[in-house]
Every structure is written in structure tokens, then in C-alpha cells.
Amino acid sequence: MSVQLNHTIVAARDKRESAAFLADLLGLSTPTEFGPFLVVQVDNDVSLDFADSSDPVRPQHYAFLVSEPEFDEIFGRIRARGLPYWADPMKRRPGEYNTNDGGRGVYWEDPNGHILEIITRPYGSG
């Protein structure tokens, strides 16, 4: 049996806002309800299951591998919304994207402070 990530639970102050934010920016299908979760399905059979949390949300990091055309579309939506973005996870290069491993990558935050990232090449592949 091969081991594959199936889903992860993403804590949110407002699961509807957060799930819709991610799905919209990444150009994914509308989130679906499953029990107490709002599920955002990505193309490799992995889902991010958003759950409301009454506890303080501790920011996590979620990275998505996308094609070059998808990068352009998503990055366009980030800029159209006027969202702050960075070339690095430490936010030292604001308003830039990186060209690590011969691809492109950019970071931004969701409404809960989770650090989101899109990359066109896996790290270490260049």
C-alpha cells in the first residue's frame, strides 16, 4: 500500500469565509459540506477540511503545486484583490515572487493568518 495524504483539517474563525477564500483564489470548486466541515477539494485527491474553532487559530502553512498558466491566473486574483504577498515565507520580500528551482512561487495570508503558497516547481527540483 502506498501512503498518501487524504485530507487535513484547517482551523478557522469562520470556516465559510476561509474555505470560500481559498477555493476562489485557487479557482477550485465551491466548498462542500461534510459533517461539521467545509471541504475544499484539490486535484490530487487531497482535501482541506475547514472547521470553525473557538480557540485562537494558530497559523499553518499550505503550499500548492500549480502549472505556469495556473500561477498566472491565481497570482492575478491575488493582485486584483489587493492582497499583500511575498517572495518568501518570512515576508522579507514584499510585492515580489520568487524564481526558486527555475519556477515561480509566492506567499500570501488567508483571513486567519495561515500562510498560503503557490509554486510551479517542487523545491529541490531545479
Backbone bond lengths (Angstrom), bond angles and torsions (degrees), N, CA, C in turn:
res aa  C-N    CA-C-N  psi(-1)  N-CA   C-N-CA  omega(-1)  CA-C   N-CA-C  phi
1 M - - - 1.453 - - 1.522 108.92 -
2 S 1.305 117.10 134.59 1.458 120.28 174.58 1.524 108.75 -89.11
3 V 1.315 115.61 148.37 1.458 120.72 179.53 1.519 107.93 -95.59
4 Q 1.319 116.15 126.50 1.458 121.68 179.56 1.519 109.02 -134.31
5 L 1.323 116.25 141.59 1.459 119.92 173.02 1.521 108.06 -69.48
6 N 1.326 117.16 130.20 1.454 121.99 -179.65 1.525 111.68 -102.13
7 H 1.335 116.91 -46.28 1.462 120.33 178.86 1.523 109.46 -160.10
8 T 1.309 114.81 164.31 1.454 121.50 171.93 1.518 107.39 -140.69
9 I 1.314 116.34 149.06 1.455 121.40 179.58 1.522 108.56 -93.98
10 V 1.316 115.40 130.67 1.462 122.13 -178.73 1.530 108.08 -111.94
11 A 1.324 116.38 115.56 1.462 121.15 178.55 1.525 109.79 -72.53
12 A 1.333 115.56 140.12 1.464 120.46 -178.03 1.525 110.20 -146.62
13 R 1.317 115.87 150.17 1.465 120.20 171.86 1.520 109.86 -71.27
14 D 1.343 116.56 -34.20 1.463 122.96 178.36 1.527 107.29 -141.34
15 K 1.326 116.26 98.91 1.468 120.43 -174.41 1.520 111.99 -60.56
16 R 1.323 118.30 -33.72 1.466 120.31 -179.55 1.529 111.11 -66.17
17 E 1.321 115.79 -46.88 1.463 120.19 178.84 1.526 110.78 -62.20
18 S 1.313 116.61 -46.13 1.461 121.19 -175.25 1.519 112.68 -68.70
19 A 1.329 116.94 -44.28 1.469 120.50 179.61 1.528 110.48 -65.42
20 A 1.323 116.84 -42.34 1.466 120.24 178.92 1.524 110.79 -65.54
21 F 1.324 117.89 -39.34 1.463 122.86 178.43 1.524 110.15 -57.53
22 L 1.334 117.05 -50.17 1.461 120.78 -178.22 1.526 111.29 -66.15
23 A 1.322 116.80 -48.85 1.466 120.05 -178.04 1.520 110.97 -59.94
24 D 1.322 117.05 -42.54 1.465 120.94 -179.05 1.527 111.07 -65.05
25 L 1.327 117.45 -48.92 1.464 119.64 -177.55 1.522 112.12 -64.08
26 L 1.348 117.04 -38.86 1.459 119.57 -178.67 1.532 112.75 -84.03
27 G 1.331 117.30 -5.95 1.462 120.15 179.73 1.523 112.35 72.71
28 L 1.329 116.75 34.67 1.460 122.21 -178.08 1.523 110.96 -99.18
29 S 1.314 115.87 170.45 1.465 121.82 178.19 1.519 110.83 -62.17
30 T 1.312 115.67 156.78 1.457 122.45 176.76 1.529 109.60 -57.17
31 P 1.325 118.22 135.24 1.460 120.30 178.70 1.532 111.10 -57.90
32 T 1.337 115.40 147.23 1.463 121.58 179.76 1.522 109.33 -115.04
33 E 1.319 115.00 151.38 1.459 120.07 178.90 1.514 110.38 -84.59
34 F 1.324 115.66 139.21 1.452 123.22 173.16 1.523 106.54 -145.00
35 G 1.321 117.01 102.26 1.463 120.60 -175.00 1.515 109.58 58.65
36 P 1.330 117.57 -129.95 1.466 120.25 -179.01 1.528 113.40 -83.24
37 F 1.323 117.59 5.01 1.461 121.61 -173.42 1.518 112.71 -106.16
38 L 1.333 115.04 155.81 1.460 122.76 165.56 1.513 105.19 -112.57
39 V 1.315 116.47 120.50 1.454 123.16 -169.14 1.527 111.10 -101.81
40 V 1.329 115.89 125.24 1.458 122.30 172.19 1.526 106.18 -106.48
41 Q 1.316 115.46 115.75 1.458 121.64 -177.33 1.522 109.86 -94.45
42 V 1.351 116.45 128.87 1.458 120.40 173.94 1.526 108.65 -103.97
43 D 1.312 116.65 170.12 1.461 121.38 -166.68 1.523 116.59 -73.03
44 N 1.317 119.79 -10.07 1.463 119.33 -179.60 1.530 111.32 -104.96
45 D 1.328 116.16 34.26 1.469 123.85 177.85 1.523 113.29 62.04
46 V 1.313 117.07 27.99 1.462 122.69 173.93 1.519 106.78 -112.02
47 S 1.326 116.08 141.84 1.458 118.89 176.25 1.521 110.26 -124.37
48 L 1.317 114.53 151.74 1.453 122.74 170.99 1.520 105.26 -107.15
49 D 1.323 115.78 116.68 1.460 122.30 -174.21 1.532 108.45 -103.51
50 F 1.316 115.72 105.81 1.464 121.40 -175.70 1.521 109.99 -81.56
51 A 1.331 115.83 134.05 1.460 122.53 -179.98 1.522 109.36 -131.78
52 D 1.332 115.73 136.21 1.454 119.65 174.44 1.520 109.59 -66.10
53 S 1.324 115.82 140.46 1.459 121.44 179.19 1.517 109.19 -129.93
54 S 1.322 115.51 131.75 1.467 119.30 175.03 1.529 110.62 -86.70
55 D 1.337 116.64 -13.98 1.464 121.49 175.71 1.528 109.52 -81.53
56 P 1.321 117.59 159.74 1.472 118.99 174.01 1.537 109.59 -58.13
57 V 1.320 116.02 138.16 1.461 120.87 -179.25 1.522 108.87 -84.18
58 R 1.321 116.40 125.08 1.461 121.45 176.18 1.518 108.15 -91.65
59 P 1.319 117.18 118.57 1.467 119.69 -177.08 1.529 112.38 -58.49
60 Q 1.313 114.84 136.70 1.454 124.45 176.13 1.533 107.96 -118.12
61 H 1.312 116.05 175.83 1.464 121.64 179.54 1.523 108.70 -119.75
62 Y 1.327 116.28 131.10 1.462 122.27 177.92 1.524 108.19 -129.91
63 A 1.332 116.71 121.00 1.464 122.37 -177.77 1.524 109.32 -114.24
64 F 1.332 115.51 140.46 1.458 122.27 -177.68 1.520 109.85 -125.85
65 L 1.324 115.84 127.31 1.450 122.35 176.16 1.522 108.11 -85.19
66 V 1.329 116.77 123.84 1.461 122.20 -176.52 1.527 109.78 -131.77
67 S 1.321 116.29 163.45 1.463 120.74 175.62 1.530 109.18 -78.12
68 E 1.321 115.63 167.98 1.475 119.67 176.97 1.537 111.55 -59.29
69 P 1.356 119.32 -47.72 1.472 118.34 178.15 1.536 112.56 -61.73
70 E 1.346 117.34 -37.70 1.466 120.14 177.61 1.525 110.58 -65.42
71 F 1.336 116.93 -38.63 1.461 120.39 177.04 1.530 109.11 -56.99
72 D 1.327 116.71 -48.42 1.466 120.35 -179.63 1.524 111.60 -58.08
73 E 1.331 117.09 -43.30 1.467 121.04 -179.44 1.525 111.41 -65.46
74 I 1.338 116.61 -48.55 1.463 120.83 -178.25 1.524 110.57 -66.39
75 F 1.316 117.28 -45.71 1.454 121.17 179.34 1.534 110.13 -61.31
76 G 1.314 116.86 -36.16 1.460 120.87 175.49 1.523 111.78 -62.12
77 R 1.323 117.33 -40.76 1.467 120.47 178.47 1.529 110.96 -68.57
78 I 1.334 117.30 -37.30 1.470 120.73 176.94 1.524 109.74 -60.56
79 R 1.322 116.39 -48.16 1.471 120.29 -179.30 1.520 111.58 -68.12
80 A 1.345 118.02 -39.14 1.469 120.99 -179.69 1.528 111.23 -62.15
81 R 1.312 116.97 -31.94 1.465 120.99 178.19 1.522 112.41 -82.58
82 G 1.322 116.38 -7.44 1.460 119.59 -178.45 1.521 113.10 69.95
83 L 1.337 116.58 27.63 1.464 120.04 179.75 1.522 110.39 -76.61
84 P 1.321 117.28 139.38 1.465 119.24 172.65 1.530 109.34 -64.75
85 Y 1.325 116.88 143.68 1.465 120.67 177.24 1.521 109.08 -145.73
86 W 1.336 113.97 161.52 1.455 120.41 -174.68 1.519 110.39 -140.03
87 A 1.322 115.83 158.94 1.468 121.91 175.84 1.525 111.22 -87.37
88 D 1.329 117.32 -7.57 1.462 121.25 -175.48 1.526 110.04 -143.47
89 P 1.333 117.37 154.38 1.467 119.81 -177.52 1.526 114.18 -70.62
90 M 1.318 117.90 -16.40 1.461 121.16 179.31 1.531 112.02 -89.10
91 K 1.319 116.36 0.57 1.474 123.45 175.99 1.528 112.87 63.07
92 R 1.336 116.14 34.37 1.470 120.15 179.02 1.521 111.99 -90.06
93 R 1.342 116.98 -14.30 1.464 120.81 -178.54 1.527 109.86 -123.59
94 P 1.340 116.92 71.24 1.462 120.27 -178.08 1.527 111.96 -67.94
95 G 1.334 114.99 148.44 1.462 120.75 176.25 1.509 114.00 71.70
96 E 1.337 117.97 16.25 1.462 122.19 -179.73 1.519 109.81 -129.10
97 Y 1.335 115.87 163.43 1.461 121.22 166.07 1.517 107.28 -120.18
98 N 1.333 117.21 162.19 1.459 120.21 -178.39 1.523 110.63 -99.64
99 T 1.317 115.37 166.73 1.469 121.86 178.01 1.528 109.58 -124.93
100 N 1.319 115.84 38.14 1.466 120.91 -179.08 1.521 110.97 -61.19
101 D 1.323 115.53 140.22 1.468 123.23 175.83 1.528 113.14 57.06
102 G 1.323 116.76 25.76 1.454 120.49 178.33 1.517 114.13 78.88
103 G 1.308 117.19 8.54 1.468 121.60 177.48 1.510 110.27 -114.68
104 R 1.308 115.99 -156.87 1.462 121.31 176.45 1.527 108.66 -132.28
105 G 1.332 115.30 149.26 1.451 121.24 177.25 1.506 111.03 -150.92
106 V 1.326 115.15 149.93 1.460 120.71 179.17 1.531 108.86 -150.39
107 Y 1.338 115.14 149.68 1.455 123.28 -179.69 1.524 109.59 -118.63
108 W 1.326 116.73 147.39 1.457 122.87 172.40 1.519 107.54 -155.35
109 E 1.326 117.35 171.07 1.459 121.79 -177.94 1.512 111.15 -108.55
110 D 1.339 115.24 149.52 1.457 120.32 172.04 1.531 107.98 -91.15
111 P 1.334 118.54 178.92 1.473 120.12 -176.96 1.529 114.83 -60.85
112 N 1.343 118.34 -16.47 1.462 122.04 -179.84 1.516 113.05 -99.24
113 G 1.325 117.41 -0.94 1.450 120.82 -177.22 1.515 113.86 90.52
114 H 1.352 117.63 2.49 1.462 119.38 174.34 1.524 108.05 -63.23
115 I 1.334 116.67 139.49 1.457 121.55 179.65 1.523 108.19 -89.87
116 L 1.314 116.24 116.55 1.460 122.71 179.01 1.521 108.49 -102.42
117 E 1.326 115.61 148.93 1.463 120.91 -177.60 1.517 109.15 -144.65
118 I 1.323 115.23 139.96 1.468 120.44 167.67 1.525 107.19 -119.44
119 I 1.335 115.05 139.11 1.466 121.86 177.69 1.521 108.36 -136.15
120 T 1.330 115.68 149.90 1.462 119.51 178.37 1.520 112.29 -101.58
121 R 1.316 117.34 -10.88 1.475 122.56 176.23 1.522 107.74 -137.14
122 P 1.331 118.28 135.92 1.460 119.30 175.75 1.529 110.43 -62.67
123 Y 1.320 116.20 145.09 1.462 120.08 178.50 1.519 109.75 -60.94
124 G 1.321 116.00 136.82 1.458 122.32 -178.93 1.511 114.44 86.96
125 S 1.331 116.85 2.43 1.473 119.71 -176.42 1.531 113.70 -91.80
126 G 1.334 116.67 -8.77 1.458 119.83 -173.43 1.493 114.98 -86.41
